[in-house]
């Protein structure tokens, strides 16, 4: 893979070198151009390789897509590096310019000499062939790619066979599939994708080809719906889920509501968790829909459904809500208001990622107390995020130094427990239903293609009238929204593909889907089916924390592939909008998925609107 990268870098200088030998002025220009090109690439390679050990420590993988996505948030990244990785930062700052300087000195000492024109042309032709062969490293119809060196079921070992510069370049190259991330997997007809992912036997779909269906609840309570998203709170920190005993408040409250013991996040980033929790959208290898341009308006969120029912929708965050494009996505898709760091006039503490969790919960409490209408509120915490900053003297420290993940978990739990104790004696408690869930685990860890354990997260539904019970079925973050809407007494037509976990048959083990880079996992019971780019589908059984190769049922493989292809199809064909846009959105989409009665593409919007009412 190093030969692949070096060959790609050297093709341009090789061709430019033909211009040498045509005069001193032109030779100087060519020499300067080649020096800039080679020094820039050299500096980039050194920078990325020097950064790689710390990156692997944090993400358990080489730098890739997440690396360059974070570059869009320099303030947050600078705070994280300065306080969380100061020695790595110092090492990179010293080694990169030092080595690049000596490399440049070597280039500067090169003599301006060139052989005869025909000799140069012959050399360029010969070495062009060599470099193209090196860049492709294959005589097949496809050049090598990361899948070509995937030799292990350990994702990190496969990554170590690459180099960080190549992986980032390949991640950028893969953006060509952004609008349809499913192109990297095996092919399947669009109507077949839709058919396979729909809940079998349901009679509530608009028609056989549509994902839009009716959810009905007998209790139209119009309660406040409050979702508290806990940053990075993986199951390994939660005592009642077999993790470290760092969440006594969450453990205590878990006995008073609906407690999910086998809930799994859809990804390893906050944006991925938020899209699943708030929109019910399944994960893909593309960017989260929070960031994709085609989902910044007319894209489904729970706020669209609840807004039609008279709810006011608010997103509450302690940091800057432009991070991961949260404010733009939410305000463009049904939310009425976004509260972020700029809206906290008096606060107890502020760190790299914004005000403390206690300040956030003060704002949440104030919002619920002062509002006179039913509210849909999503509150997103941030104190449990590297570099783990929180107020002094709030907890008995678990360890020294104070800024550690274990101390930060305990503080996050303390702030949550403090809020729930206050809320439970408030006037709004009996008019509210609460969902407490993590966005993802603190970081992925494990030797499998998809480290399943690192996707295990807590989930708890609380509220007056919510009976205490334990749900042991496997559940995904995309299942939380339909479950919550049912418990809150909401009836509506929605495109949600998650399951109301409370309504599953007793013999249904539940299912979850997880995205790890460009690897997609679909889990039902103990079976896990994995789809990867350019490679055949593989099957495993989950034994303890390890994935062991196994033969899986054929229908499970069919479903797994459909779920891997689904997000790209929904996004590209605009099939996941609010119900009021459903008729219009499918017109630009796949003809085989068109609901019956939808007018042709030539129909006017007026006719289309009339047809929708008639349907």
C-alpha positions in Angstrom: 0.0 0.0 0.0 3.0 2.3 0.5 4.0 1.6 -3.1 0.5 2.5 -4.2 0.7 5.8 -2.5 4.2 6.7 -3.6 3.4 5.7 -7.2 0.3 8.0 -7.2 2.3 10.9 -5.8 5.2 10.6 -8.3 3.2 10.4 -11.5 2.7 14.2 -11.7 6.4 15.1 -11.1 7.5 12.5 -13.6 5.4 14.1 -16.4 6.3 17.7 -15.4 10.0 16.7 -15.5 9.7 16.6 -19.3 9.8 20.4 -19.3 13.3 20.5 -17.9 16.2 21.2 -20.2 14.5 24.0 -22.2 16.3 27.0 -20.5 17.4 28.1 -17.1 14.3 30.1 -16.3 11.9 27.2 -17.2 14.1 24.8 -15.3 13.9 27.0 -12.2 10.1 27.1 -12.4 9.9 23.4 -12.8 12.3 22.8 -9.9 10.2 25.1 -7.7 7.0 23.4 -8.7 8.3 19.9 -8.0 9.7 21.0 -4.7 6.4 22.4 -3.6 4.6 19.3 -4.8 6.9 16.8 -3.1 7.4 18.8 0.1 3.6 19.2 0.5 3.1 15.5 0.1 6.0 14.6 2.4 4.7 16.9 5.1 1.2 15.5 4.8 2.5 11.9 5.1 4.6 12.7 8.1 1.8 14.6 9.8 -0.7 11.8 9.4 1.6 9.0 10.4 2.8 11.0 13.4 -0.8 11.6 14.4 -1.9 8.0 13.8 -1.0 6.4 17.2 -3.1 8.9 19.2 -5.9 8.6 16.6 -5.9 4.8 16.9 -5.9 5.1 20.7 -9.1 7.2 20.4 -11.0 5.6 17.5 -9.4 2.1 17.3 -8.8 2.7 13.6 -6.4 4.7 11.2 -7.4 8.2 10.3 -10.2 8.3 7.7 -13.4 10.1 7.1 -13.9 11.3 10.7 -10.4 12.9 10.5 -11.3 15.3 7.8 -14.8 15.9 9.0 -13.4 17.1 12.3 -11.3 19.7 10.4 -14.6 21.7 10.0 -14.7 22.4 13.7 -11.3 24.0 14.6 -12.4 25.4 17.9 -13.6 22.2 19.4 -10.7 20.2 17.9 -8.1 22.7 19.2 -9.5 22.4 22.7 -9.5 18.6 22.5 -5.9 18.4 21.4 -4.6 21.1 23.8 -6.2 19.5 26.8 -6.5 15.9 25.9 -3.4 15.2 23.8 -0.8 17.9 24.5 2.2 15.6 24.1 1.0 14.2 20.8 0.4 17.8 19.6 3.9 18.8 20.6 5.4 15.7 18.9 3.6 16.4 15.6 4.4 20.1 15.7 8.1 19.3 16.2 8.6 16.3 13.9 6.6 17.5 10.8 8.3 20.8 10.1 11.8 19.4 11.1 11.7 16.4 8.7 10.1 18.5 5.9 12.9 21.0 6.2 15.6 18.4 5.7 13.6 16.9 2.8 13.4 20.3 1.2 17.1 20.8 1.7 17.8 17.6 -0.1 15.6 18.7 -3.0 17.3 22.1 -3.2 20.7 20.5 -3.6 19.6 18.7 -6.7 21.6 19.7 -9.8 19.8 21.2 -12.8 20.7 18.7 -15.4 18.7 16.8 -17.9 19.4 14.2 -20.6 18.5 14.6 -24.3 14.8 15.1 -25.2 14.3 11.7 -26.7 16.0 10.1 -23.7 13.7 12.0 -21.4 10.6 11.0 -23.3 11.7 7.3 -23.2 12.3 7.6 -19.5 8.9 9.2 -18.9 7.1 6.5 -20.9 8.9 3.7 -19.2 8.4 5.0 -15.7 4.8 6.1 -16.3 4.1 2.4 -17.0 5.9 1.4 -13.8 4.2 4.0 -11.7 0.7 3.2 -13.1 1.4 -0.5 -12.4 2.5 0.5 -8.9 -0.6 2.7 -8.4 -3.0 0.0 -9.5 -1.0 -2.9 -8.0 -3.3 -5.3 -9.9 -3.8 -6.6 -13.4 -7.5 -7.1 -12.7 -10.3 -4.8 -13.9 -10.2 -3.0 -10.6 -7.2 -1.4 -8.9 -6.4 -2.4 -5.3 -8.4 -0.8 -2.6 -8.7 -1.3 1.2 -10.7 -4.5 0.7 -7.8 -6.0 -1.2 -5.7 -6.2 1.9 -8.5 -7.2 4.3 -7.1 -10.4 5.6 -8.5 -10.5 9.2 -11.8 -10.3 11.1 -10.1 -7.6 13.2 -10.8 -4.3 11.6 -7.8 -2.6 13.1 -5.4 -5.2 11.8 -6.8 -4.6 8.3 -6.3 -0.9 8.7 -2.7 -1.4 9.8 -2.0 -3.0 6.4 -2.8 0.5 4.9 -1.2 3.8 5.5 -3.0 6.8 6.9 -2.6 9.1 3.9 -3.9 6.4 1.5 -6.9 5.7 3.8 -7.9 9.4 4.0 -7.5 9.8 0.2 -9.6 6.8 -0.4 -12.3 8.2 2.0 -12.3 11.4 0.0 -12.6 9.4 -3.2 -15.5 7.4 -1.8 -17.5 10.6 -1.4 -18.6 10.1 -5.0 -21.1 7.6 -3.5 -22.3 10.2 -1.0 -25.8 10.4 -2.4 -26.1 6.6 -2.6 -23.8 5.0 -0.1 -25.3 1.6 -1.0 -23.3 1.5 -4.3 -20.3 0.1 -2.4 -22.2 -3.1 -1.5 -23.8 -5.8 -3.7 -26.7 -4.7 -5.9 -30.4 -5.3 -5.3 -33.5 -3.9 -7.1 -34.9 -0.8 -5.3 -38.4 -2.3 -4.9 -36.8 -5.4 -3.4 -34.9 -3.3 -0.9 -38.2 -1.7 0.2 -40.0 -5.0 0.4 -37.3 -6.7 2.5 -37.1 -4.0 5.2 -40.8 -3.5 5.8 -42.4 -5.1 8.9 -44.0 -8.3 7.6 -47.7 -8.7 8.1 -48.4 -5.0 8.9 -51.6 -3.7 7.4 -50.9 0.0 8.1 -48.8 0.9 5.1 -50.2 3.3 2.5 -49.7 0.6 -0.1 -47.4 -2.4 -0.7 -44.6 -0.3 -2.1 -44.5 2.6 0.4 -42.6 2.8 3.7 -45.2 5.4 5.0 -47.6 3.8 7.5 -50.0 4.7 10.2 -49.1 4.5 13.9 -52.0 4.6 16.2 -52.2 5.0 20.0 -55.3 4.6 22.0 -54.2 7.2 24.5 -54.1 10.7 23.0 -52.3 12.2 26.1 -50.4 15.1 24.4 -47.7 14.7 27.0 -44.4 16.6 26.8 -41.9 14.3 25.1 -38.3 14.9 26.4 -35.3 13.0 25.0 -32.1 13.4 27.0 -29.1 12.3 24.8 -26.1 11.4 27.0 -22.8 12.0 25.3 -20.7 8.8 24.9 -22.3 6.9 27.7 -21.6 3.3 26.6 -22.9 0.3 28.5 -19.4 -0.4 29.8 -19.8 2.5 32.2 -23.2 1.5 33.5 -23.4 -0.7 36.5 -26.7 -2.3 35.8 -25.5 -3.3 32.3 -22.5 -5.1 33.7 -20.1 -2.2 33.3 -18.1 -0.1 35.8 -20.1 1.0 38.8 -20.1 4.7 37.8 -23.8 5.5 37.2 -25.6 5.0 40.6 -28.3 7.5 39.6 -29.1 6.0 36.3 -29.1 2.5 37.9 -31.5 3.8 40.6 -33.9 5.4 38.1 -33.7 2.3 35.7 -35.9 0.5 38.2 -38.7 3.0 37.8 -39.2 2.9 34.1 -38.8 0.8 30.9 -35.1 -0.3 30.9 -33.5 -1.6 27.7 -30.8 -4.2 28.4 -29.8 -4.9 24.8 -30.0 -1.5 23.1 -27.4 -0.8 20.4 -26.3 2.5 18.8 -26.2 2.8 15.0 -22.7 4.3 14.9 -19.8 5.8 16.8 -20.5 9.5 16.2 -22.9 11.9 17.8 -24.5 12.9 14.5 -25.2 9.2 13.7 -26.9 8.8 17.1 -28.9 11.9 16.7 -30.2 11.0 13.3 -31.4 7.6 14.6 -33.0 9.0 17.7 -34.7 12.1 16.3 -35.4 10.9 12.7 -35.4 7.1 13.1 -33.1 7.0 10.0 -30.9 3.9 9.6 -27.1 4.2 9.4 -25.1 4.3 6.2 -21.4 4.6 5.2 -22.1 8.2 4.0 -22.2 11.2 6.2 -25.0 11.5 8.7 -28.1 13.1 7.2 -27.4 16.0 9.7 -24.7 17.1 7.3 -25.8 16.0 3.8 -27.2 18.9 1.7 -30.3 17.0 0.5 -31.7 16.5 4.0 -31.5 20.1 5.3 -35.2 20.6 4.6 -38.2 18.4 3.9 -36.6 15.5 5.7 -38.5 13.6 8.4 -38.0 14.2 12.1 -40.3 13.6 15.0 -40.7 17.4 15.2 -42.6 17.3 11.9 -45.2 14.8 13.3 -45.5 16.5 16.7 -45.7 20.0 15.2 -48.9 19.0 13.4 -50.2 17.9 16.8 -49.6 21.3 18.4 -46.2 20.6 20.0 -43.4 23.2 20.2 -40.1 21.5 19.4 -36.8 22.6 21.0 -33.2 21.4 20.8 -31.2 22.2 23.9 -27.4 22.0 23.8 -24.6 23.3 26.1 -22.1 24.0 23.4 -22.2 25.6 19.9 -25.1 24.0 18.0 -23.5 24.5 14.6 -21.2 21.6 15.5 -22.1 18.7 13.2 -24.6 21.1 11.6 -27.1 20.3 14.4 -28.8 23.6 14.4 -29.2 23.8 10.6 -30.6 20.4 10.4 -33.1 20.7 13.3 -34.4 24.2 12.3 -34.8 23.1 8.7 -36.8 20.0 9.7 -39.6 21.0 12.1 -37.8 22.3 15.2 -39.0 25.8 16.4 -36.0 26.7 18.5 -32.4 25.9 19.2 -30.8 26.8 22.5 -27.0 26.7 22.6 -24.1 28.1 24.5 -24.9 31.7 23.5 -28.3 31.5 25.4 -26.8 30.7 28.8 -26.4 34.1 30.6 -25.6 32.7 34.0 -23.9 29.3 34.2 -21.9 27.4 36.8 -19.1 26.2 34.5 -17.9 26.4 30.8 -15.3 24.2 29.2 -14.0 23.2 25.7 -17.4 21.8 24.7 -19.6 24.4 26.3 -21.4 24.8 29.6 -21.7 21.9 32.1 -24.4 19.3 32.1 -25.9 20.9 35.3 -26.3 24.1 33.4 -27.9 22.2 30.5 -30.4 20.6 32.9 -31.2 23.9 34.5 -32.1 25.2 31.1 -34.2 22.1 30.4 -36.1 22.5 33.7 -36.7 26.2 33.0 -38.1 25.4 29.6 -40.5 22.8 30.9 -41.7 25.0 33.8 -42.3 28.1 31.7 -44.0 26.5 28.7 -47.8 26.4 28.5 -48.0 24.0 25.5 -47.0 20.4 24.9 -43.2 20.3 24.2 -41.0 18.1 22.2 -37.5 18.7 23.6 -34.2 17.0 22.7 -31.4 17.9 25.2 -27.9 16.8 24.4 -25.2 16.7 27.1 -21.5 17.3 26.6 -19.6 17.0 29.9 -18.5 13.4 29.2 -16.4 14.3 26.2 -12.6 14.5 26.1 -10.9 16.5 27.6 -13.4 15.7 30.4 -14.0 19.1 32.0 -16.6 19.6 34.7 -17.2 21.8 37.8 -15.2 21.3 41.0 -16.5 19.8 44.2 -19.6 18.2 42.6 -18.6 14.6 43.1 -16.1 12.5 45.0 -13.5 11.8 42.5 -13.0 8.2 41.4 -9.3 8.7 40.5 -6.6 11.3 39.9 -6.2 13.5 37.9 -9.7 15.0 37.9 -9.9 15.3 34.1 -10.4 11.5 33.4 -13.2 9.7 31.7 -14.2 7.8 34.8 -14.6 11.0 36.8 -16.5 12.6 33.9 -18.9 9.7 33.7 -19.6 10.0 37.4 -20.3 13.7 37.0 -22.6 13.2 34.0 -24.5 10.7 36.1 -24.6 13.1 39.0 -26.0 15.9 36.9 -28.7 13.5 35.4 -29.7 12.2 38.8 -30.0 15.8 40.2 -32.3 16.7 37.3 -34.5 13.6 37.5 -34.9 14.1 41.3 -36.0 17.7 40.7 -38.2 16.9 37.8 -40.0 14.1 39.6 -41.5 16.5 42.2 -42.3 19.2 39.6 -45.7 20.1 38.2 -44.6 19.0 34.7 -43.7 15.4 35.7 -47.2 14.0 35.4 -47.5 15.6 31.9 -44.2 14.4 30.5 -42.5 11.3 29.2 -38.7 11.1 29.2 -36.3 9.0 27.1 -32.7 8.8 28.4 -30.3 7.3 25.9 -26.7 7.5 24.8 -25.7 8.8 21.4 -22.9 6.2 21.2 -20.1 4.6 23.3 -17.2 6.6 24.3 -15.0 5.0 21.6 -15.0 1.8 19.6 -12.9 -1.0 21.0 -12.5 -4.6 19.9 -10.9 -7.0 17.5 -13.9 -7.8 15.3 -14.9 -6.3 11.9 -17.6 -4.5 13.9 -16.9 -4.3 17.7 -20.5 -5.1 18.8 -19.8 -4.5 22.4 -18.8 -0.9 21.7 -22.3 -0.3 20.3 -24.1 -1.4 23.5 -25.7 1.6 25.2 -28.3 2.3 27.9 -31.9 3.3 27.3 -34.6 4.2 29.7 -38.1 5.6 29.4 -39.6 7.3 32.4 -42.7 9.2 33.3 -45.9 9.3 35.3 -47.9 6.2 34.3 -45.0 4.4 32.7 -44.8 1.0 34.4 -41.4 -0.3 35.4 -40.2 -3.2 33.3 -37.1 -4.6 31.7 -36.9 -5.2 28.0 -34.4 -7.9 27.1 -35.0 -8.0 23.4 -32.3 -6.6 21.0 -33.3 -3.1 20.0 -31.7 -0.4 17.9 -31.7 3.4 18.3 -34.1 3.6 15.4 -36.7 1.6 17.4 -36.8 4.3 20.2 -38.9 6.9 18.3 -41.8 4.6 17.3 -41.8 3.1 20.8 -41.8 6.6 22.4 -44.5 8.0 20.1 -46.8 5.0 21.0 -46.3 5.4 24.7 -46.9 9.2 24.4 -50.3 8.5 22.7 -49.3 10.0 19.3 -51.2 8.8 16.1 -49.8 9.8 12.7 -48.6 8.7 9.3 -44.8 8.3 9.4 -41.9 6.8 7.3 -40.3 5.3 10.4 -38.7 1.9 9.8 -38.0 1.2 13.4 -40.1 -1.2 15.5 -42.3 -0.4 18.5 -40.4 -2.7 20.8 -43.3 -3.0 23.2 -45.4 -4.6 20.5 -43.0 -7.3 19.4 -44.1 -10.9 19.5 -42.8 -12.9 22.5 -40.7 -15.1 20.2 -39.2 -12.1 18.3 -35.6 -11.6 19.5 -35.4 -8.1 18.1 -32.7 -6.8 15.8 -30.2 -4.0 15.4 -28.0 -2.5 12.7 -24.6 -0.9 13.1 -22.3 1.1 10.8 -18.5 1.0 11.4 -16.8 3.0 8.7 -17.9 1.4 5.4 -18.8 -1.9 7.2 -22.5 -2.6 7.9 -23.6 -5.1 10.5 -27.1 -6.5 10.9 -27.9 -8.5 14.1 -30.8 -10.7 14.9 -30.6 -12.7 18.1 -27.0 -14.2 18.1 -26.6 -13.9 14.4 -24.6 -11.0 12.9 -24.4 -10.6 9.1 -21.8 -8.1 7.8 -21.6 -6.4 4.4 -18.3 -4.8 3.2 -17.3 -3.0 0.0 -16.1 -5.3 -2.8 -16.3 -8.4 -0.6 -19.0 -11.1 -0.2 -21.4 -11.0 2.7 -20.1 -12.8 5.8 -21.9 -14.3 8.7 -21.1 -14.7 12.4 -22.6 -15.6 15.8 -22.0 -13.4 18.8 -20.5 -15.5 21.6 -19.8 -13.3 24.6 -17.9 -10.4 23.1 -16.5 -12.2 20.1 -17.8 -12.8 16.6 -17.3 -16.3 15.4 -17.7 -17.3 11.7 -21.0 -19.2 11.1 -23.5 -20.1 8.5 -26.5 -17.8 8.7 -30.1 -18.2 7.4 -30.5 -17.1 3.8 -33.4 -14.8 4.5 -31.3 -13.1 7.2 -28.6 -12.4 4.6 -31.2 -10.9 2.2 -32.5 -8.6 5.0 -29.0 -7.5 6.0 -28.1 -6.5 2.4 -31.4 -4.6 2.1 -30.7 -2.6 5.3 -27.2 -1.8 4.1 -28.6 -0.5 0.8 -31.7 1.3 2.2 -30.3 4.6 3.5 -28.7 5.5 0.2 -31.9 4.7 -1.6 -34.0 6.8 0.8 -31.7 9.7 0.6 -31.0 9.7 -3.1 -34.6 9.3 -4.1 -35.9 11.6 -1.4 -38.2 9.0 0.1 -37.9 10.0 3.7 -39.7 13.3 4.0 -42.6 14.4 6.2 -45.9 12.8 5.1 -47.1 16.1 3.6 -44.2 15.8 1.1 -44.5 12.1 0.5 -46.4 12.3 -2.8 -44.1 14.9 -4.2 -40.9 13.3 -3.0 -41.5 9.9 -4.6 -42.2 11.5 -8.0 -38.4 12.3 -8.3 -37.6 8.8 -7.1 -37.8 5.2 -8.2 -40.7 4.4 -10.4 -41.1 0.9 -8.9 -41.6 2.5 -5.5 -44.4 4.9 -6.5 -47.5 4.5 -4.4 -50.6 3.7 -6.4 -52.6 6.7 -7.5 -49.7 9.1 -7.7 -49.9 11.3 -10.7 -47.3 11.1 -13.5 -44.2 13.3 -13.6 -46.0 15.7 -15.9 -48.8 16.4 -13.5 -49.1 19.9 -12.0 -48.5 20.4 -8.3 -52.1 21.5 -8.0 -53.3 18.2 -9.4 -50.8 16.4 -7.3 -52.2 18.0 -4.1 -55.7 17.1 -5.1 -54.7 13.5 -5.7 -53.1 13.4 -2.2 -56.3 14.5 -0.6 -58.3 12.0 -2.6 -56.0 9.2 -1.5 
